[in-house]
Amino acid sequence: EDSERFVPSSFTSRIEMLCISCCQVGDLGIQALAASPFFPNLQSLNISRNPIGRAAVQALAASAWRFPNLTQLNLAETQVGDSGVRALAASRFSQNLMSLHIDGNRVGDHGMGSLAASSFFPNLTILDVSNNEVGDAGLQALAVSPFFPNLQRLCISQNRIGDLGALSLAGSLHFAKMKFLDVRRNPIGKAAVRALVASSSFPNLANLHW
């Protein structure tokens, strides 16, 4: 794979942003990247829209010490699924992340629950879980989680979230810094939408999309 040839290069020590989206990079390529000692200053990694799965995420999750400055990770439209999210949620690899995109990965309630139960996301400000299979149970787990104190932008559009999930979010005590919330294309009723609009849980909310 191209990334396997690219990784062992000394100039990469200066790289802060790496985008290899839509490059047909597979698990082997990401495993090679995760094992490389040449990216100590990497801050942003975009590997979206590649055919990678759990093995790639597990390799990244096991390489936290190689990426001490990583704050942005984009895994959108890969194939990581619930198992990949669980691996990420269980790793210190995530503790410095400020932005995480896992949209379009068939992530369901189990994956969302693992994310919500993880204490490794204290600095996360942006979370995109749109275009997945998250239902009420997954959003309820996030709503009661105390582990996302700095979350400002939450995108959960195009999932399977109904009134119960929306109401649990509206009553959450943990998202005082939320500024942007996208719940479009979910089966949420008007009453639940009104509860979100009227909620005192988001004193800084400036943008609500439903």
C-alpha positions as CSV (number, residue, x, y, z in Angstrom):
1,E,0.0,0.0,0.0
2,D,1.1,3.6,-0.7
3,S,1.1,4.5,3.0
4,E,3.5,1.6,3.8
5,R,6.0,3.2,1.5
6,F,5.3,6.7,2.8
7,V,5.5,6.1,6.5
8,P,9.3,5.4,6.9
9,S,10.5,8.9,5.9
10,S,12.5,11.3,8.1
11,F,10.8,14.4,6.9
12,T,7.5,13.3,8.4
13,S,8.8,14.4,11.9
14,R,7.7,17.9,10.8
15,I,4.2,17.0,9.8
16,E,1.4,18.4,11.9
17,M,-1.5,17.5,9.6
18,L,-1.9,14.3,7.6
19,C,-4.9,13.7,5.2
20,I,-5.0,10.4,3.4
21,S,-8.8,10.4,2.8
22,C,-10.2,8.5,-0.1
23,C,-6.8,6.9,-0.8
24,Q,-7.8,3.2,-0.7
25,V,-5.6,2.7,2.4
26,G,-6.5,-0.5,4.3
27,D,-5.7,-2.0,7.7
28,L,-2.1,-2.8,6.8
29,G,-1.4,0.8,5.8
30,I,-2.8,2.2,9.0
31,Q,-1.0,-0.4,11.1
32,A,2.2,0.7,9.4
33,L,1.4,4.3,10.3
34,A,0.6,3.4,13.9
35,A,4.0,1.6,14.2
36,S,5.9,4.5,12.7
37,P,8.2,6.6,15.0
38,F,8.3,9.4,12.4
39,F,5.2,11.4,13.4
40,P,5.9,12.9,16.9
41,N,4.3,16.2,16.0
42,L,1.2,15.0,14.3
43,Q,-1.9,17.0,15.4
44,S,-4.5,16.1,12.9
45,L,-5.1,12.8,11.2
46,N,-7.8,12.3,8.5
47,I,-8.1,8.7,7.3
48,S,-11.8,9.0,6.3
49,R,-13.4,7.1,3.4
50,N,-10.9,4.3,3.4
51,P,-11.6,0.6,3.7
52,I,-10.3,0.2,7.2
53,G,-11.8,-1.7,10.1
54,R,-11.3,-2.8,13.7
55,A,-7.7,-3.9,13.1
56,A,-6.7,-0.5,12.0
57,V,-8.3,1.3,15.0
58,Q,-6.9,-1.2,17.4
59,A,-3.4,-0.5,16.0
60,L,-3.9,3.2,16.5
61,A,-5.4,2.7,19.9
62,A,-2.3,0.8,21.0
63,S,0.1,3.5,19.7
64,A,-0.9,6.4,22.0
65,W,2.6,7.1,23.0
66,R,3.6,7.7,19.3
67,F,1.1,10.5,18.8
68,P,1.2,12.6,22.0
69,N,0.1,15.8,20.2
70,L,-2.9,14.3,18.2
71,T,-6.0,16.4,18.8
72,Q,-8.1,15.7,15.6
73,L,-9.1,12.3,14.3
74,N,-11.4,11.7,11.3
75,L,-12.6,8.2,10.8
76,A,-15.7,9.1,8.8
77,E,-17.1,6.6,6.3
78,T,-14.6,3.8,7.0
79,Q,-15.7,0.4,8.3
80,V,-14.8,0.7,12.0
81,G,-18.2,-0.1,13.4
82,D,-19.0,-0.6,17.1
83,S,-15.9,-2.8,17.6
84,G,-13.6,-0.1,16.4
85,V,-15.3,2.6,18.5
86,R,-14.9,0.3,21.6
87,A,-11.2,0.0,20.9
88,L,-10.8,3.7,20.6
89,A,-12.9,4.3,23.8
90,A,-10.7,2.0,25.8
91,S,-7.4,3.7,24.9
92,R,-5.4,6.6,26.2
93,F,-4.9,7.4,22.5
94,S,-8.1,9.4,22.8
95,Q,-7.2,11.5,25.9
96,N,-5.9,14.5,23.9
97,L,-8.5,14.5,21.2
98,M,-10.5,17.7,20.7
99,S,-12.3,16.6,17.5
100,L,-13.6,13.1,16.6
101,H,-15.5,12.2,13.5
102,I,-17.0,8.7,13.3
103,D,-19.9,9.5,11.1
104,G,-21.0,6.9,8.5
105,N,-19.7,3.9,10.2
106,R,-22.8,1.9,11.2
107,V,-22.1,2.7,14.8
108,G,-25.0,1.6,17.0
109,D,-26.1,1.8,20.6
110,H,-23.3,-0.5,21.8
111,G,-20.6,1.7,20.2
112,M,-22.1,4.9,21.5
113,G,-22.5,3.3,24.9
114,S,-18.8,2.4,25.0
115,L,-17.9,6.0,24.0
116,A,-20.2,7.5,26.7
117,A,-18.6,5.2,29.3
118,S,-15.1,6.2,28.5
119,S,-13.1,8.6,30.6
120,F,-10.6,9.2,27.9
121,F,-12.3,12.2,26.2
122,P,-12.0,15.0,28.7
123,N,-10.8,17.5,26.0
124,L,-13.3,16.6,23.3
125,T,-15.1,19.7,21.9
126,I,-16.4,18.2,18.6
127,L,-18.1,14.8,18.2
128,D,-19.7,13.8,14.9
129,V,-21.7,10.5,15.0
130,S,-24.1,11.4,12.2
131,N,-25.3,8.9,9.6
132,N,-25.1,5.9,11.9
133,E,-27.5,3.5,13.7
134,V,-27.6,5.1,17.1
135,G,-30.9,4.9,18.9
136,D,-32.5,6.2,22.1
137,A,-30.4,4.0,24.3
138,G,-27.1,5.2,22.8
139,L,-28.1,8.9,23.2
140,Q,-29.4,8.3,26.7
141,A,-26.0,6.8,27.6
142,L,-24.3,9.9,26.3
143,A,-26.7,12.3,28.0
144,V,-25.9,10.9,31.5
145,S,-22.2,10.6,30.9
146,P,-20.0,13.1,32.9
147,F,-17.0,12.4,30.7
148,F,-17.5,15.1,28.0
149,P,-17.4,18.3,30.0
150,N,-16.0,20.4,27.1
151,L,-18.2,19.2,24.3
152,Q,-19.3,22.2,22.2
153,R,-20.5,20.6,18.9
154,L,-22.5,17.4,18.7
155,C,-23.7,16.1,15.3
156,I,-26.1,13.1,15.6
157,S,-28.2,13.6,12.5
158,Q,-29.5,10.7,10.4
159,N,-29.6,8.1,13.2
160,R,-32.5,6.2,14.8
161,I,-33.0,8.6,17.7
162,G,-36.6,9.2,18.9
163,D,-38.3,11.2,21.6
164,L,-36.8,9.3,24.5
165,G,-33.3,10.1,23.3
166,A,-34.0,13.7,22.6
167,L,-35.7,14.2,26.0
168,S,-32.8,12.6,27.8
169,L,-30.4,15.0,26.1
170,A,-32.7,18.0,26.9
171,G,-32.5,17.0,30.5
172,S,-28.8,16.4,30.7
173,L,-26.7,18.1,33.3
174,H,-23.4,17.6,31.5
175,F,-23.4,19.8,28.4
176,A,-23.3,23.4,29.6
177,K,-20.7,24.3,26.9
178,M,-22.7,23.0,24.0
179,K,-22.9,25.6,21.2
180,F,-24.0,23.5,18.2
181,L,-26.5,20.6,18.1
182,D,-27.6,18.8,14.9
183,V,-30.4,16.2,15.3
184,R,-31.8,16.3,11.8
185,R,-33.2,13.3,10.1
186,N,-34.2,11.4,13.2
187,P,-37.7,10.3,14.2
188,I,-38.1,13.0,16.8
189,G,-41.5,14.4,17.5
190,K,-42.4,18.1,17.8
191,A,-42.8,17.9,21.6
192,A,-39.3,16.5,22.0
193,V,-38.0,19.2,19.7
194,R,-39.7,21.9,21.8
195,A,-38.0,20.4,24.9
196,L,-34.6,20.7,23.2
197,V,-35.4,24.3,22.2
198,A,-36.6,25.2,25.7
199,S,-33.9,23.3,27.6
200,S,-31.8,25.1,30.2
201,S,-29.1,22.4,29.8
202,F,-27.5,24.3,27.0
203,P,-27.1,28.0,28.1
204,N,-24.5,28.6,25.3
205,L,-26.4,26.9,22.5
206,A,-26.3,29.1,19.4
207,N,-27.2,26.6,16.7
208,L,-29.9,23.9,16.8
209,H,-30.6,22.0,13.6
210,W,-33.7,19.7,13.6
